[in-house]
Amino acid sequence: MPQIAIERFALGPMQNFVYLLVPPAKDRLVVVDPAWQPEIILARAQALGRPLTDIVLTHHHADHRNGVEAILAAHPVRIHVQKTELPWLADLGWRGDLVLHEPGDRVELGPGATLQLIHTPGHTPGSQCIECGGRLLTGDTLFIDGCGRCDLPGGDPIKMFHSLFTTLAALPGATTVLPGHDYAPVAEATLDEQRISNPYLQLRQADDFLRYRMRPRT
């Protein structure tokens, strides 16, 4: 049974999924990509009787972090990001609260409760996924039957290809994907299921992937 409970909230006009990670240690509580309605997360933390201690950002885009200030005002949290995201976050006044991570770092949440940070550039230079007891919080790297766009500043479709087909391909097929947006009829699926149904995961040549991912948006 997973050591860390995960609660999912669908919030905001962009169909974001915000995740609350509840480890056994009662003095720790983590929110992943707090956005849009932070009062809901703060109320849930109060109901659990725990302080929010950590924020993990999958990437720097505003729709995944526009609730950070409200949480900082209520709790002295650490904000965990990949260090290559810093140029996009440097002007937000969080510098003293940031924990800058290298690829492969872990966040320890008490005995038997660990988050594995997996650097998956492509959507942004410092995009990361979070592995948590056989579950993978993927932000905007991998959606259910989709993947993140690569045409925004810092995006790179070839890096996205390698993140999907090298980095995430190494994970067990039974791993459950928990994406950053509610863009599909189901909220989650296993990697093996996605390897069958996700059109982006059928494009095993980088050139084919690039052409499809960068096709004109309609």
PLY file of the C-alpha trace (Angstrom):
ply
format ascii 1.0
element vertex 218
property float x
property float y
property float z
element edge 217
property int vertex1
property int vertex2
end_header
0.00 0.00 0.00
1.46 3.44 -0.90
3.02 5.30 2.02
1.85 8.67 0.71
-1.86 9.34 0.16
-2.68 11.55 -2.83
-5.72 13.81 -3.04
-6.64 15.38 -6.39
-8.48 18.67 -6.94
-9.75 19.90 -10.31
-9.45 23.69 -10.15
-9.64 26.76 -12.34
-10.58 27.68 -15.90
-7.76 25.65 -17.48
-8.88 22.35 -15.97
-5.82 22.05 -13.75
-5.26 19.13 -11.44
-3.72 20.18 -8.12
-2.46 17.38 -5.90
-2.12 17.19 -2.14
0.40 14.60 -0.91
-0.22 13.32 2.60
2.68 11.30 4.06
2.49 9.31 7.30
4.50 11.97 9.16
1.83 14.29 10.53
4.11 17.33 10.45
4.46 17.27 6.64
2.02 18.11 3.86
2.87 18.78 0.22
0.94 20.50 -2.55
1.93 19.99 -6.18
1.30 22.91 -8.57
-0.97 25.07 -6.38
-3.10 27.26 -8.62
-6.39 29.11 -9.05
-8.16 28.39 -5.77
-5.53 28.07 -3.04
-8.20 28.61 -0.39
-9.46 25.09 -1.14
-6.01 23.62 -0.47
-5.58 25.71 2.67
-8.98 24.59 3.94
-8.14 20.96 3.30
-4.84 21.31 5.15
-6.72 22.78 8.11
-9.22 19.91 8.00
-6.32 17.43 8.06
-4.81 19.25 11.01
-1.46 19.65 9.28
0.72 22.57 8.24
1.57 22.86 4.56
5.33 22.36 4.55
6.29 21.91 0.89
5.29 22.94 -2.60
6.58 21.02 -5.60
6.26 22.73 -8.97
6.32 20.60 -12.09
7.24 23.75 -14.06
7.08 27.52 -13.93
3.97 28.38 -15.99
1.53 30.65 -14.17
-1.40 28.25 -14.38
0.59 25.83 -12.20
1.85 28.29 -9.59
-0.53 31.25 -9.30
-1.60 30.07 -5.85
1.90 30.03 -4.38
1.75 33.51 -2.84
-1.45 32.75 -0.94
0.08 29.60 0.50
3.33 31.40 1.39
1.27 33.99 3.24
-0.28 31.25 5.38
2.57 28.73 5.78
6.39 28.91 5.64
6.74 26.35 2.86
9.73 25.17 0.84
9.22 25.43 -2.94
10.93 22.60 -4.82
11.85 23.21 -8.47
14.42 22.03 -10.97
17.23 24.57 -11.04
16.81 25.25 -14.76
13.42 26.83 -14.00
15.02 29.59 -11.92
15.30 32.20 -14.73
11.50 32.17 -15.05
10.93 32.38 -11.28
13.70 34.77 -10.23
11.51 37.90 -10.30
8.67 36.48 -8.18
10.26 37.21 -4.80
10.45 33.58 -3.72
14.24 33.20 -3.76
14.55 32.57 -0.03
11.85 29.89 -0.20
13.15 28.02 -3.26
14.91 24.68 -3.09
16.72 24.21 -6.40
17.08 20.58 -7.43
19.35 18.61 -9.71
17.87 15.85 -11.89
17.28 12.74 -9.83
17.03 14.46 -6.47
14.67 13.16 -3.82
12.41 14.95 -1.36
12.23 13.08 1.92
8.93 13.36 3.77
9.69 11.19 6.77
10.31 7.46 7.26
9.39 5.45 4.16
7.98 8.46 2.30
10.06 9.79 -0.58
9.36 11.78 -3.72
11.64 11.06 -6.68
12.09 14.11 -8.92
12.52 13.17 -12.58
13.76 15.90 -14.91
11.67 15.82 -18.12
12.49 18.90 -20.23
10.51 19.70 -23.34
7.50 21.67 -22.22
9.90 23.92 -20.30
13.64 23.50 -19.61
13.07 22.49 -16.00
9.88 20.48 -16.28
9.84 17.59 -13.86
7.70 14.60 -13.01
7.29 13.34 -9.46
7.35 9.61 -8.75
5.53 8.67 -5.59
5.06 5.01 -4.74
4.22 3.77 -8.23
2.36 6.93 -9.19
3.78 9.59 -11.49
2.65 13.22 -11.32
3.50 14.43 -14.80
2.50 18.10 -14.91
2.45 19.17 -18.56
4.95 16.57 -19.74
2.51 13.71 -20.29
-1.27 13.95 -20.37
-3.77 11.15 -20.73
-3.64 10.61 -24.51
-1.55 13.74 -25.03
1.63 15.60 -24.12
2.59 19.17 -23.35
3.02 21.74 -26.07
6.56 22.72 -27.03
6.03 26.03 -28.85
6.15 28.32 -25.81
9.36 30.05 -24.63
11.82 27.42 -23.47
9.93 24.59 -25.15
11.86 22.01 -27.14
10.10 19.15 -29.00
13.27 17.06 -29.34
13.87 17.24 -25.59
10.23 16.30 -25.09
10.73 13.29 -27.36
13.68 12.11 -25.27
11.83 12.76 -22.02
8.98 10.54 -23.20
10.92 7.84 -25.03
14.05 7.62 -22.89
13.36 8.93 -19.40
9.74 7.89 -18.87
10.14 4.79 -21.02
12.42 3.39 -18.32
9.62 3.37 -15.74
7.47 0.29 -15.05
4.38 -0.03 -17.21
2.15 -0.36 -14.13
3.09 3.18 -13.03
-0.05 5.33 -12.78
0.07 8.64 -14.66
-1.47 11.58 -12.80
-1.40 14.51 -15.26
-1.50 18.25 -14.63
-4.75 18.89 -16.51
-8.12 17.22 -16.85
-7.98 16.89 -20.64
-9.34 13.36 -21.09
-12.42 11.28 -20.21
-10.40 9.63 -17.41
-8.25 11.34 -14.78
-5.47 8.74 -14.76
-4.10 5.71 -16.58
-1.09 3.43 -16.40
1.97 3.98 -18.54
1.27 0.69 -20.31
-2.22 1.90 -21.18
-0.78 5.16 -22.47
1.78 3.33 -24.59
-1.18 1.81 -26.42
-3.63 4.72 -26.63
-1.56 7.92 -26.55
-0.87 9.05 -30.14
2.35 10.83 -29.14
3.77 7.60 -27.76
3.31 5.89 -31.13
5.77 8.28 -32.83
9.03 6.48 -32.13
11.15 8.50 -34.56
12.18 11.96 -33.43
11.42 13.58 -36.80
7.91 12.12 -36.85
7.30 13.28 -33.29
8.59 16.78 -34.06
6.32 17.17 -37.10
3.25 15.98 -35.22
3.89 17.88 -31.98
4.71 21.13 -33.84
1.86 20.89 -36.37
-0.18 24.12 -36.64
-2.60 24.54 -33.74
-6.25 24.92 -34.72
0 1
1 2
2 3
3 4
4 5
5 6
6 7
7 8
8 9
9 10
10 11
11 12
12 13
13 14
14 15
15 16
16 17
17 18
18 19
19 20
20 21
21 22
22 23
23 24
24 25
25 26
26 27
27 28
28 29
29 30
30 31
31 32
32 33
33 34
34 35
35 36
36 37
37 38
38 39
39 40
40 41
41 42
42 43
43 44
44 45
45 46
46 47
47 48
48 49
49 50
50 51
51 52
52 53
53 54
54 55
55 56
56 57
57 58
58 59
59 60
60 61
61 62
62 63
63 64
64 65
65 66
66 67
67 68
68 69
69 70
70 71
71 72
72 73
73 74
74 75
75 76
76 77
77 78
78 79
79 80
80 81
81 82
82 83
83 84
84 85
85 86
86 87
87 88
88 89
89 90
90 91
91 92
92 93
93 94
94 95
95 96
96 97
97 98
98 99
99 100
100 101
101 102
102 103
103 104
104 105
105 106
106 107
107 108
108 109
109 110
110 111
111 112
112 113
113 114
114 115
115 116
116 117
117 118
118 119
119 120
120 121
121 122
122 123
123 124
124 125
125 126
126 127
127 128
128 129
129 130
130 131
131 132
132 133
133 134
134 135
135 136
136 137
137 138
138 139
139 140
140 141
141 142
142 143
143 144
144 145
145 146
146 147
147 148
148 149
149 150
150 151
151 152
152 153
153 154
154 155
155 156
156 157
157 158
158 159
159 160
160 161
161 162
162 163
163 164
164 165
165 166
166 167
167 168
168 169
169 170
170 171
171 172
172 173
173 174
174 175
175 176
176 177
177 178
178 179
179 180
180 181
181 182
182 183
183 184
184 185
185 186
186 187
187 188
188 189
189 190
190 191
191 192
192 193
193 194
194 195
195 196
196 197
197 198
198 199
199 200
200 201
201 202
202 203
203 204
204 205
205 206
206 207
207 208
208 209
209 210
210 211
211 212
212 213
213 214
214 215
215 216
216 217
